[in-house]
Amino acid sequence: MKGWVWNPPLRYKKNVQLGKTMKILFWMSFIWVFYAYAGYMIFLALVVLCKERRVEEKDAEPAVTMIIAAFNEEKAIDGKIINCFGLDYPQEKLEIIIVSDASTDNTDEIIKNFEDKGIVYYRMEERGGKTRAQNHAIPKAKGDILVFSDATTIFKKDAVRKLVRHFNNENTGIVAGEEIFVEKIGSNVHSEVSFSWKYELFLRRLESGFNTLIGVSGCIFAIRKELHEKLDEELIEDFALPLLIAEKGYKVHIEKEAVAYEESVKNAGDEFNRKVRIVRGGMNVVFNLRRLLNPFKHAVLAFQIISHKIFRWLAPVFLMTMFISNIILMEQGLVYGIFLAIQVVIYLFAVIGYFMRYSGVHFKVLRIPFHFCMLNAAALVGGLGFLKGERSAVWETIR
């Protein structure tokens, strides 16, 4: 009929609009998750391949102070002290300070037994957390280089020597070592923790070659004493200090030959709580140092923080929106059907992997999806905790 114009029903129009919205939401979510876990890493790898970083490997023996904050570490502190005495570094140039954060077990008594052998001991009468304990010890340190460690961490014999040689370069502010998780007797999550940590270490090596690290392992890193800043007690030092050093124009590098060994946690519950605390603490650092997100002043650093941290923290939200939008789009074509099938399989494997933890079967194809989902759940819980105002940096020893 001449002049006739098809006017589809309102319901049809709404369905078309819903479909378009869901497609935008799905692809935005997919790109976000892909970039968080693979895209950023691929970008760094491509840049680093085209870039050569020279490392000054000339040996050096500056005066070093190792600072160890401990809370109720009676089972580990004597082994840590013995490990320090066995390091391949001149003992006359290695000062060891141990701060007890108001320990209530025999930690203090054990430390006192080593005072006549050169251990410097301080006690905090009130619990304040790791950062507060370190703030207390640093003004008393005699070394030009500060090395931070934990009571449960065992250094490879040459770890300190490998760390400090980088300070021959005047542009180096912090040098991070590499933490290796060893299997704890009875642990049912060691393989997953080790797998995800190897991914994180690879990413850190790329960041070190690209520009600078934005986070280090708190159990093994070194910093020039003159560059150290007293931190707010609520800030975690292994994230805040690298950012502050990078802001000053100094580099934070990683030294893969400076190795420290740490036992993995015993079960998924402990690992979940550890990740929740790390995410919550990381968000608090970024919030307090949000000036570093200004792309006009700190373009590269802001890019790294957003790519490595913020994208990862928000990934669980986009995983959920990707799955929900994919369900709505399942009849929109083969591509959406394939994506939905892949997601269903991954989450099914995660459920199976959850129960496999108790069977002693280490089949990574099934257990890694569970760990991936657990890490994202921890990011979600940690983020919600931060939004609710949870800020404490006080840690509990996991045994």
DADAKA-V197029 format. One line per field, one symbol per residue. phi: phi as a letter, one per 40 degrees, with the letter a starting at -180 (. if undefined). A space follows every 50 residues. Layout:
BEGIN
phi: ???
END
This chain:
BEGIN
phi: .cgcbcbcdcccccccccccccccccccccccccccbbdcccdccccccc bbbcbcbccabccbbcbbcbbfbccbccccccccccccadccbbcbbbbc cfcbbcdccccccbccchccbbbccbcbgcccccdccdccccccbbbbab cccbccdbdcccccccccccccbbbccbcbcbccdgcbbdcccccccccc ccccccccccaacbabcccaabacdcccbccdccccccbccdccccccgc cbbbbcccbbbbccccaccccccccdccccccccccccbcccccccbbdc ccdcccccbcccccddccccccccccccccbcicdcccdccccccccccc cccdccdccgcbbcdcccdcccccccccccccccccccgcbdbcbbccb
END
